Amino acid sequence: MAPPPDMGPHTDIPRPAPTSAPAPAATLPRAPVLGIPLALTDYEGTMDWMDGVIAVRGRACLSAAAVHLVMVAREDERTRDAVLGAMTVPDGQPLVWALRALGHRQASRVYGPELMLRYCERAAQTGARMFLYGGRNQGALVQLVLNLRRRHPGVRIVGGYSPPYRPLTDEERHAVATEINRSRADVVWVGTGQPKQERWMEEMRELLDAPILAGVGAAFDFHAGLVPQAPSWMQAAGLEWAFRLAQEPTRLWKRYARYNPLFIAGFARQLLAHRRRR
């Protein structure tokens, strides 16, 4: 089995977008939490939406949002624009609880890593082509490809690229776009962390022919076997953040110490206002 193609520098520029505009992407019902519209759907509904966009060769971004992304979007205009331009599903269990508290009983968690696995299973049957953008390094990306192909025989992973830990140069951006377009991918999975991946998807959306750009956060690390996932009971209890904090305290403690209390306070105000209007 060949690893993802080597993505060294290229001199050609990605082909221009077709003169006829792509078909508009389908939509899903949504409801706002702290100003961020979250899809009221489940795994099957999300995957059906993805397949619908692919079927009409539309162009859309999908973001699996945790509390962290919602809070960053409230503070950072660029992130907010990127999130508002995407179909955003509630990745974090607290966001599901928030939607249900607002009266949306059908709200369900769409956990990015699980969505990726379920779609790989579906794609092994449908033949959807997938490109992987992310990973800690090229070796980790190769391991991810191996693991996904072992778990889902027949899945079509048509390329991959692990970007550097810095903004891409214009030349690199064009090289990546060229490689992705050459792969004829239907879905580009993006695993570079939030909100970096949302900004990248917005920036690259018009350059890429792939109908779906899907940001799935830590899914690459989980499925490559580099980082353990929280037990299912901790996920269901909304304690995944505590498990991840124990695994990577230096990197994550500031994020959770800042944004978790802000989310609780902000949503308490939203819920109180919602109940007063009833």
N, C-alpha and C positions, 0 to 999 in steps of 0.2 A: 504494500500500500504506500502510495506516494504521500509525503507530507504536503502541507499547503505550499503553493508556489512561492519561490523566492521573489520578494518584492523590492528589488533594488531600484535605483533611479531609472526613470524613463524620460525620454526627450519629447515624446509625442503628447499631445493635449487631448483630453477626453472629447469624444465626438459631441457636437452641439446637441442640445435638446431638439426633439422633433418640432417641426413648424406647427403642427396641430397640437393643441394643448392636451395633456393626458386627461383621461376621464376623471371626473370628480370622485373622490373616495367616499365610500359609504360611511355612515356614522352610527354611533351607538348612543343610547340615552345616557345623559350625564347629570350630575348634581354637584354643586360647589361645596368644597370644604376649605375655609379660609381663602376664598377667592379662586381656588384651583378646581376646575371642573373634572370630576372623576367619573369614569364609566361605570354604569350600573349593569354589570355583566358577570359572566363566569368564564372558566377556561374555554369551554366549547364555544360560547358566544364570541370570545376574543379571537379564537382560531378561525371561526367562520367569517368574522369580519376581515381578518388577514387574507383568507382565500378569496373573499369577494373583491378586495382591492387588487389582488394579483390577477383575477379573472378579467377585469376591465383594464388592466395595465395602468391603474391609477398611481398616485404617489402620495405616500403618507408616512408619518413617523408615529411610533408607538413607544410610550414610556411607562415603565413599571415603577410607580412612585412610592417611596417611603416617606415617613414624616420629615426626614431631613430635606428631601427635595422640595416638598411643599413649603417649608420654612425658608429655604434659600430663595425660592422663587418670590417670596414676599419681600425680600430685601434687595434682590439683584434684578435689575430690569432686563438684562440680557437673558438670564435664566428664565424669568417669567415669560418673556416673549417665546422662548423655545418651548416651554411647557404648554403654554396656551395654544401653540400651533400644532401640538401633537395630540393623538388619542392617548389619554393618560388613564391607566388602570390602577386601582389601589393595591399596591404590593404589600404595604404594611398593615398588620391586623388592627392597629389603632385607627387607621383611616376607615376601615370597614365598620368598626364600632361607631365612629363619628357619623358615617352615612346612615347607619341604622337608627342612631339617636335622633337624627333629623327626619325620620319617618320613612326611609328608603329600606324597607325590610328585605328587598331582593338583593341588596348589596352583598357582594361576595369577594373574597380575596383572590387576586390573580398574581401569584407570587412569580416574579420574573424567572428564577431558575427552574421552577416547575413548568412554567409555560414553555420555556425553551425545550425541555425534555419531551413534553407532550406534543409539541409541534414537530419535533424531529421524528417522533413515532408516526405522526400523521403523514409527514413528508416522505417517509420511507415508502408509503403506499401511493401517494399522489405524484411523486417525482419532483416536488418543488425543490429548486436549487438554492443553496444557502452559502453565504460568505461570512466568515468570522473576522471581526475587526476588534482587536483588544488582546488581552493576555499580558502577563508580566514580562514575557520575553518570547522569542520564537520557539524555544524548546517547550515552554509551557503550552503554547498554542498547538504544537504538534501533538503533545500528550492529550490535549482536549479533543483534537480530531480523532485520535486513536480510540479514546474512551467512547465518544459518541458513535463511531462506526461499529464498535464492538456491541454497544448496547442497542443500537438500531440498525441492523444489517440492511443495506440498500439505501441508506440515507445519502443524499447527494450534496456533499460539501465541496464546493467548486473553487475555493480559494480562501486565503487567510492572510492577515497582516497584523503584526504586533507593533504598534506605533511607539516612538520614543517618548520619554517622560518630559516633554516640552512641546510647545506649539509647533505644528508642522510649518515648514517653509512653503511658499507658493509652489515651488517645483515639486515638493513632496506631496502636497495636496493634489496637484494635477496627476502625479504618477499614481497615487492611490485611486483616484477616480477612474483613471484609465484602466487599471487592473480590475477594479470591481465591474466596470462596464463590460470589459472583455469576457468576464466570467459568466455573464448573462444570469446573474443571481436574481432570484425572486425576492429573497429576504436577506438583508444584511443584519446579522446579530452584532450589537455593539456592546462591549463589556469593558468600558474604561472608567467606570465609576460616575456617580452623580455629583454635581451637575455637568461635569465635563462632557459626558456622552450626549446629553441633550443639546448642549451648545454645538457639538460637532455635527449632530444630525441636522440641526437647523442650517448650519453653515454649508453642509454638503448636499442638502436635499436637491437643489436644482441641478447639481452636477451629475447626479447618479440616476441611472435608468431603473434600478431595482425598485419595484413598487413599495416594498416595506423596509424601513429602517427601524429596528427594534432595539431599544436600550434595556438591557437586563442586568446592569450593575455587577454584582459579585458572582453571577452565574458562571463565568469563565473559570474563576478560581475554584469554585465548588466542584464543577464537573471535571476539571483537570486533576482533582484530588489534592490541590495545594492547601485548601482551607476547609476545615470541617464545617458542616451545616449544623445549626441548632436542632436539638431533638424536636420531634413533631409536637410534643406537649408544650414546649417552651414557645414554639411558634404560635400555637393555638391560644396560649395565655398572653400573647403580646410581649413576650420576654426575649425575643430573638436578639434585640439590641443588647441585652445583658450578656448573652452568650458571646456575641461578637466582640463586645467590649473586653471580656475576659481573654479572648483570643488575641486581640490587637489593641491593648490598652493605650499604648503610646500614640497610635494613629487616631484612635476614635474617641478618647475621653472628652476632648474639647467639644466635639460635635454633639455628643449626647448631653453633656453638662449644660450646653447653651440652648440647644433646640428643643429638647424634650419638655422642659418647664415652659418655654415660650409657646409650644404647641398646646399644652394643657390650658394655659391661661387664655390664649387666643380662641380656642374652640369653646371654652366655657362661656366667653362673651357671645360667640356666634349662637350657641345653643340657647342661651338666655334670651337673646333677641328673637330667635325663632319661636320660642314658646310664648313670648309676649304678643307676637303677631297672630297667634292661633285664637 
